[in-house]
Structures are given as structure tokens and as C-alpha cells.
Amino acid sequence: MVDLKASPFFLDGEQIAWVEQTIGDMTLEEKVGQLFINFTVNRDPEYIRHVCQTYHVGGIRWQGGTLEEVYEQNCLFQKESKVPVLIAANCESGGNGAVKEGTLIATQAACGAGSSEKTAYRMGRVGGQEAAAIGCNWTFGPVSDLLMNWRNTIVNTRSFGSNPEKVTERCKAYMRGMAESGVACCTKHFPGDGVEERDQHLLTGNNNLSCEEWDATFGQVYRSLIDAGIESFMIGHIRLPAYSKRLRPGIKNEELMPASLAPELLTDLLRGKLGFNGLIVTDASHMGGLSTAAPRSYQVPGAIAAGCDMFLFFNDPDEDFNYMLEGVRSGLITQERLSDALHRILGLKAKLNLYKREFPAKEGLKKIGCLEHHAVAAQVADESITLVKDTQHMLPWSLQKGNRVKLYYLQSAPISVVDGMDRAKQIVIEELERVGFVVDANQDYYELEAEHPAWSNRYKLIEAGSAENFKKQYDLAMVFINMKGYAQENNIRVKYSVSHSNEIPWYVQEVPTLCVSLNYTNHLFDVPMMKTYINAYADTREYVRATIEKVIGRSAFQGSFDENVWCGQWDTRI
């Protein structure tokens, strides 16, 4: 059972009394409701009242909305809930994870490239301030995954790197930054993502390390974060076969379950061996890693029975609520397990003093996206951007050598009419022109189609033109790659907008060429012909501007790279 006086709660007598009194006053339905975190995009007051009064949810996670809309939504949730709610956001990179007007300080990959833990601290501090301003009290961060497999794209920019010591250091710094604003942390994704290339959003993942390997890597990180007082763990829909088999001798491969449904990994390993006393929450329940592992009727109560304390997101609220209620009534979730989960949930609420019902003043919204925070983002960008290689010795580039640049911008396909073209391309053009480049930006297929849909657009992109004319027209070529993907495929690679496209770097032998990645760190695998390659980690103006300043020699490259950038290939280094 939980010890509310011990780490990470450290509750006093008043706080413990509130926890006990509140649980004692709950109906069974109210107790079951506390186990759920509701995902909402609906800010209608009647909907919010319905969720609070019908399902008695223990926490919420929202998506979309302006900062004022989100503020009012969160305020109403707290007012309408009999028991104050945990309000969570994905502040992995800063305040942008809380609300769209928030400040992206850095990806975790950028923080890993910085020379000290200060980058991660500043990311946590700004993210905490902006999240707290809208009533958020819980961040689903830091990501403590280790990027051991360069093909893994789901944690590529979300990981501090492959080194356990660095990951631990940066996670703890992030935690310190968040703590200054009174925001609790939830590290993810136990038992550890980044070992294989597949994505748990789409299927049940595997962490195939041996017990000894896991102890020396992920286990080392988790133990250190527990010692540092991490409040909660998010459980990945990821198997850990070696430990499941050690802790459950005789278990068959077909019986292996993701950690979110595996008591040997939650109760025996995380609680027992590692000694974690805090709150455990599942990762999102609509992910394929959980939804394909067992029937929904078992997933919902089974996660709590296995050792999770909270279940992340309804599918069908009525159905899921009743599944959980039946799990308690049938004994799958024992009274002891239910009581333990409730004490941990309310224990975290008590630690955050939510029972005092003090919602932040609206005046605090001025902090979100303020000039001071963007200045921090610029500073972190300056410290993080990494020159991976320059074997042709073209940097720094002097505009006196030539300022005529052919720009190729490789983007993910637009996913909707609403989203439109990638806004970062215009930022790149503006920032290049600001320092004195004359830019001729190549149009891709998506842009041609947006201007004028025609069957011939595909063939326009095949025409590269004269090599001799290209050399006369341009002094250099720049390639900016901003490929993104999330929960759609297992590997994100460089993709040209049409087959045989003139975007394929045929020009590298004609003029000096440099390549900049604005997102993933592993693109050299697909563009090894690039002799000058930069990882910039983010597509905000701060990161684009800092990159270009470094290209022309106005500032030095300070970031360091993880060996994963070479993708295990010899030709990426030349």
C-alpha cells in the first residue's frame, strides 16, 4: 500500500486527513470515476458539467482551443468537479504543449545536444509557467526513453539521447524547472521506448533488452528519477519479455502483455524492485499497443488490476465506465487495489494543494508566449543547433562568395485543407532574405496543386533543367527537411513529393550544397550525399534564425550529436 508521508507525496496531517475524508465520502461510482482521465475537445459548459456529474473523472487532458478558451474550460472543470481534477498537458518541449500560443523552448533532442542540463531546466521552467497559467497542474513529461535504435521515430526528437547518464541529468533538470511552478511530472514510457523501430501507437511494442541490459540503462534512469522524487509514471503499451519471464517463470510468449496490463512489470518491477511509491497512469488507451492486446472489457479494469492507478481516456464513456464498475464488482479490481489507487490519485492532488480550490488569476495569461520566453527559446536554440558534418569545408558561408540560393524544402504532405502548406517554409525564406540571400524556392507538388490542380504538375517536378544553367543562376543550394509523422506509420523517412522529382539532390555535384533538418535527427541515412549537414531540431523562427546565423558565421555551432546520427552507415560520414 501507498505511504503518503513518503516520497513523492510528503503529505502532512491536514493533507492526509483530506485524502481519507474525501475517499470515505465517495460513492462507488465516484471512486470509479477517479480512475479515469477524460480527453476533451468540447468546451461547451453543459458538456463539462455532464462529464463531471456523470463520470466523476479524476483528471482531464484537452486538445485545441485558444489560451482564453482553455483557461475558462479548466476553470469550469475545477468548479464543477466534486473532487478537484488533475489537469494534464504534454509540455515535453515547453508551453506549446499546453496551448497553441505557448512557447516551444526546445525538443528533448535539442536539450540533449546542448552542453549542459540548463537547456532542459529552462524548457521545464517556461513550460511550467505557461501551463500553470491556464490551470494545468500535471505535465506528461519528461520523456525518459533512450534512443537506442536510430530507426525509431516516435521518440527521436522526444528523447534526450541514448546515454542513460545524460538522459537522467536532463530529466532531473526538467523536473526542477516544472517544480518551480508547482506542476507535477509524469515520466514516460515505462518500461522504455526507443529500442525497436516500431510505434506503440500502432501495435504492441517490445523492449527486447535482457534483464541485465535493462537494469544498466532504463532501470538506471528510472531508479534515479524515483530517487529524485518523480511524482508519476506513464506506462507504455510495450512488452518487456526478459523481465516478464524472470518474474513469471513459465509464461508463454503468447501470454506476454504490454506493461499497461502486466502486473509483474508494474507491481513486481516498478513498485517492488524499483520502489516507486507514486502514481501510475496508462498511456492513451486508443493506441494500438493496448487496443489490440485484449478485449476492451478487460483492458479497462485490467490495467487498474495490474497496477495502474489511472486510465488515460474514455473510448465510449458509458461503456468504459461500466466496464470499470463491473471490474470492481466482479473482484477483478480488488477493494485493496481500488483503495490503493484512490489514495495515490488523491495523494497527488493533496500534494498539489488542489483541495484549496485556488485557480490561477487570469492576469497570468500574459506570461504565455511572452517576449521573455521567446528570448529563452532563442538562447536554447543557439546552444543546441548542431553541425554534424562539413566535409566539403563550405562553412562559414560568406555572402561575398555569392548570395544566390536555390532552396529545396522537403515537407510532409499536408494533412488537410485547413492545415495548408508548411508555415516553416516561409520562415526559412524570410530569414534567408533577412541576412542578404536572394532566394529562389523550388515548388513541390503540393504547392503546385494548391495553385492550380493539373495532371501535368507531376511531370513539371521531374524536369531538373540544364546543369550548366543551374551553375550560372545559383551560388549554392540549400535543402531544408521538415518531415513529420505521428501515429500513422512506423518509420518516417525523407520523401520527395513525386517520383523522379527534381528535389532529389542531383545538384550536389554542381554547386556547394548544405542540408538542414528541422525535425528528425536521422535524415543522413537518406541523404548521405550531403557533405554539409545540420540538425536544427525545431522549425520555429528562433531555430531557423539561429541556424542561418551560424551558416554565415555570425555565431558558432555549439551543439553535439549522438552517434545515432550516422545511422550505422559508413557513407553518411564522408
N, C-alpha and C positions, 0 to 999 in steps of 0.2 A: 504493500500500500504506500501511497504517497506520503512524504514528510513535508508539510507545508512550512515548517520552520527552517528547513534546509534549502540549499541551492537547488534550483534557481529562484525560488519564491521568497524566502526570508520574511515570511509574514509575521506580524506582531499579533498580540492578543485580540485587538479590535478587528483586524482583518480576518483572522481565523473565525472569530465569532460570527462575522457577516457571512462567511462561506457556509458555516454549519447551519445557521438560521435560515439562510436562503434555500439551501437544499432541503432542509426539514419542512419548509412551507410549500414545496413544489408538489404538484400532481404528477402522476406517472407520465402523462402526455407532455408536461412541461420539462420533465427530466429528459425525455427522449428528444425533444426539440433542441435542447442544449447541445446535442451531439452533432448537429448539422450546421454547416456554413452555407448560406444561401448566395447564389450568384444572381445578380440583378442588373438589368439594363433598363428596367422600368422604374421611373422615378415618380409615378403617379402616387399621391398621398394615400388614396384608398387601397392601392396595391400594397404599399408598405404596411399600412395598418392590418391588412389581411394576413400578410406574412407573419407579422409579429404576434397577432392574436390567435392565428390558426395553428401555426407551426412552431411558435416559441423559439425561434432559431437562436443558437448561441453565438453566431458570427455571420458577417456578410463580406462579400467581395463584389465590387461593382465593375462595370466596364462602360467607358464613354461618358460624355457629358462635359460641360464647361465647369470651371472650378466653382462657380457660384451654385450651379445645379448640384454638383456632387456634395458641396458643403451643406446645402439645405437637405439633401437626401440623407446624409449621415446624421445630421441633427435630428431629423424626424425619426430615424430608426432608433436612436437613443431615447427619444421622448416616448415612443410608442411601446418599447420593449419593457416588460415587467422586470427582467434582469438585463442590465446593460450588456451590449453586444461587443464582441471583438470585431474591429473594422480593419480589414487587411488590404494591402496593396503589394504589387510586385516592384518594389523600389530597388531593383538589382543594379540600376545604373544611375540612380538619382531620383529627383522628384517627378520626372516624366512618367514613372511607373504608377504614380498616384493620380495624376491628372494631366491632360494633354498640354496644358500651359506650363507644366513643371519643367525643371531644368535637367537635361541629360548631362551629367558630370563626366561619366566615363563608363565604358563597358568594363566588365571584370577583366577581360583580356588586356585592355589598356592599362588598368591598375597593375596587372601582373608585369607589364612591360616597364612601368615606372621603377625608378631606382630605390624607392622606399615605400613603406606602408602608409605614408602620409596621403598618397593618392586615394587609397581605399577609405581612409578615415574621412577625408573631405567629401567623398562620394556619399558615405553614410551620414555625415553631419548635414549636408544640404538636403539629401533625400529625406532625412528625419524631420527637418524643419518644415519642408514643404508638405510632407504627408501629414504631420501633426496639425498643420494649419487648417486642413479640411476635416479634421476629426478622426483621422486614421491613427490607430494605436498599435498596429501589428504589421510588420513587413515580412513577406515571403522571401527572405534573403538573410544572410549571404548564400550564394551558391558555393558549396564546398566540394563540388565534383572535381576530379582530377582528369585533365585531358590527356589520357594515355594513348588514344587512338586518333591520329590526325584526321581520319575519315569521319569522325563523329562531329556532326554539325549542330546538333541540338544544344550542346554545351560549349561549342567552340569559342564564341565571344563571351559566354556566360561563366567561364572558368578563369580563375587566376593563373592557371597553368598546370603543369604536370608534376611540379615539385611539391611534396607534402609540406615541407617547412615553409615555403613561400605561401602556399595556399592557406595554411594555418595563420601565418602572420597577417596576411591581408584580410582574412575573415575576422580576426580579432580586432583589427583596426576599424573595419566597417562597423562591428558591434559597438565599439566605443563611440563612434560618431552618431549612431542611432540612439544610443542610451542618453545622450545629451538632450534629446527631445522627448524622452520618455516613451519611445517606441520600442516594443518588444521585437526580437528577431526570431526567425524560423529558418534554420539552415536546411538545405536540400541538396541532393535527393538520396537519402539513405536507402539502400546500402552502397550507393555510389554509381553515378553515370560517368561515361567517358571512356570506358574500357572497350566497348564494341562500337560499331558504326551505326547500329540500328536505333530507332527512336521509339521510346516507350509510349509516346502519344499514339503510335500506330500498332504496336504489338508489345507483348511482354518481353522486357529486356533481360539480358543476362550479364551479370558481373562474374566472369569466369576465373577470377583470381583464386589461387589456393588460399587456405586459411592464413598461412604464414605471410604470403604476399599482401593479403588484405590487411592484416594486423600492422604491417610496416608502412602502409600507405593510407588508405581510407580510415582504418581503425585508429591510426596515429592522429589523423586530423580530427576525427570525432571525439576522441578522448580529450584532446587539447581544448576543443570548444566547450565540452561539458565542464572541464575544469575552470574555464573562463566564464561560466555562468550562462551559456546559451539557454534561452527560455523554451524553445520548442524545436522539434524536428519535423520536416515534411518527408513522408515516406514515398519513395519511388515505386512504381509498378515494375520492379526489377528483381529478378531472382538472384540469389547468392548460393549456388549449388554446393560449394565446398562446405560452407558453414551449416547449411540445412542438413547435409548428410552427416556431418560430425555431430550435430546436436540432436538429430533424429535418425539414429542408426537404422538402416533397413528401408528408409524412404526411397521410393522408386522415382525415376525421372519424371514419369507422367504425374506424379503426386506433388512435384515441386511447384510452389506457388510464389507469386510476386510477394515482396516483403510486406506489402499492404494487407496481405491475407495470411502471413506466415508467422504464427506465434513463436516459433523457435528463433526467428530473427528479431522480432520486436521484444518479446518478453524475456527470452533467454540471452540474446546477444546485446541488444541496445539497453534494455533495463538491467539485466543481470551482469554480464561481463563488463560492459562499459559504465554501468552505474548511473544511467540517466534518470533523473527524478522529475523532469519537466513534462511538458505537454507534447503529445504526438498527434499529428494530423496527416490524413492521407493526401496524396496528390490528387488532382482533379479526377473525379470518378467517371467522366465521359471518355477518358483516354482509353485507347485500345488495350494498353497493358493491363488494365483492370477489367474492362468490359468484356474481353474475350476469355478471361481466366475462369469465370464461374458465372452461373445464372445471377441475374440482378437480385433475386430474392435472397440469395446467400451473400453476394458482395456487400450489401449494405450492412446487415448486422454482423457478418463475418469479419469485417475489418475491425469493428469495435471489439468483438470477441477475441480477435488475435492480439490486441494490444493497442490499437489506435484509439485515441480519445475523441477525435472529431472526424467527421466525414465531409469531404470537400465537394459540395454541390449536389443539389437535387437533380434528378433527371425528370421524372414526373413527381411533383411534390407529394400529392396524396398517396401515390403508390409507394414511394420510398419511405415516407413517414410510417406507413402501415407495416412495411417490411421490417423497419427498425423496431416498431412497437411489438410485432409478433416475435421478433428475435428475443426481446426481453421476456415476454410472456411464456415462450417455449423453453426458456432456460439456456438458449444458445449464448446469450449475453447474461451472465450470472449477476445476481444482485451485488455481489462483491465487485465485479468488473465495472458495472454501471456506477456504483458509488465511487470507485477509484477514478474513473473518467470524469465524473462531475466535479470531484474535488480538485482535479488538475485544471479543468476548464475555469472554474470559479476562482481557483487559486491564482491563475494568471490575471484574471480580471481584478482580483483584490490587490495583487502586486502593482497593477497599473492604476489603482485607486479609482476604478470606473464607478464603483458604488457611490462615490461622492457626487456623481452626475454633474461634473464641471466640463461643459463643452467649450472648446476654444472660441474666443471672440472673433467676429467676422473681420475685424481690423487686421488679423494675422494673414489674410489672403494676399496682402501686399507683398509678402515675402516670396510668393510663388513666381518664379521666372524673373526675379528682380535682377538689376544690373550687377549687384554684388555676386550673386550666384553664377551668372554667366561669366563673370571675371574669373571665378574659381574654375569653371569648365575650361576656359582658355588656358589657364595655368596648368591644369592637369594634362590638357592636350599637348602643350609644349613639352612636358616632361615625358610623355608616353610614346609619341609617334616614332616609329622605328624604321631606320634604313636597314633592310635585310641584306641587300647586296647592291653593289655598283661596280661590277667587274669591267665595265667599259669606261669607268672614270669620267662620267659626264657631269657629276655634281661637285660643287655647286654650279648651277647653270647661270651664266652671265647673259643678261638680255642684250649686251653689246654683240654677242656672238650671233644673235638672231632672236626675234620675238614672235615669229610667225609659227603658230602651233596648230596642228591638226588634232582635234580632240575626239577620241572614241570613248563613249560612255556605255558600258555594258550593264544593263539593269535586268531585274526580274520582270517578267511580263506583268503589266498592270492587271490587277485582280478585279477591278470594277470600273465602271464609268465614273463613279463618284471619286475614287482614288486618283484617277488620271495618271499623268506621267510622273516620273520620279522627280520630286521637288529639288533633290540634291544636285541634279544636273545643272539647273540654273544657278545654284550657289557656286558650283565649280567654275562655270563660265564667268560669273560676276567677279569672283576672287582672282581668277587669272587676269582678267582685264584690269582689275584694280591695280595690279603691280606692273602693268605695262605690256602684257602679251596681247597679240592680235589673234583671236580665236576663230577658227572655222570648225564648228561642231558637226560631226557626222550625224545624220539622221538614221535611226534604226527603223525597223519595220513597223513597230507600234506607233511611232510618231508619224510616219508616212500615212498609215491607215487612219489616224486621228484627223489628219489634214484632209485627206481625200481617199476614201476606200477605193481600191482598184486592183484588179488581178495582176497588173504589171508591177506593183510595188515590190513584190518578192524578187523580181528579176532586176530591179534597179539596184538592190543591195548586193547582187552578185558582181556587178561591174566595179572593178577596182580602178581602172583607168591606167594611164601611162605612168610608169615608174619614173621616167625622166622628168615629166611634168610635175610629179609629186615632189621630187627633189628641188625643183625650181620654185615651187609655190610655198614650201614649208621648211622651216629650220629644224623642227623637231616634231615628234608625235608623242602625245600623252594618252594613256589608257587609264580610265578610272572604272573600277569594277565595284558595283554595288548590288551584288546578288544576295537575295534574302529568301528565306523559306521557313515555314513553321508548321509542323504537324501535317505536312502534305506528302512528303517523301523522305526517304531515309538518307539521302545524300544530296547536297547542294553543290553543284559544280558550275564552272564557267560555261555559259550557254550563249551562243550567238543567236540573234533574232531570226535568221533564216539560214538554211543550209547553204554552204559555199559562200557565205557572206563576206563582203569586203571588210567586215570588222575583224576577221581573222588576221593576226598581225603579220601580213605579208611585207609590211613596210619596215620591219626591224632591221633589214639589211640595207635599207636605202637612206634613212635619216636616224639620228640619235632618238631613242625611244625610252620612255620610262613608264612604269606601271604602278598604280596606287590602288590598294584595296581599301574600301571604305567599310568593310564589314568582316567577312571571314578571313582567317589568317593563313589558310591552306591553298590559296589560289596558284601558287607556283607550280603545283602539280600539273595544272592545265596550261600554264604559260611559262614553261622553263626557258623559252627563247628570250624572255625579258632579262636583259643584263643589269637593269636598274629597277629595283622593286622595293616598294614601301608599304608597310602596314600602318594604316591610319586609324583603324578600329571603329570609327563612327562617321556619320555623314552630316553632322551638324556644321553650321558655319564656323564654329570655333575650331573644329578639327580640320576642315578643308582649308581655312585660312592659315593655320599653323603649318600644315603640310606644304603649302605653296611657299610660305616664308622660308622654310627650310630648304626647299628645292633651289631657291635663288640665293641661298647663303646668308640670309638675314638673321637666321638663328641656327643653332646646331641641333642635329639629331641626338636625342638623349635616351630614347627607349631601347630596351634589349629584347631579343627574341627568344622564344622557346625553340628547342631543336625540332619540334614538330613542324616548323615552317618548311623544312626541306622535304617533308612527305616521304621520307625513306628512299628518295631518288638521287642518284649522283648528278644527273643533268640539271637539277634545279639550282645547283651551287655554282655553275660556271657562267 
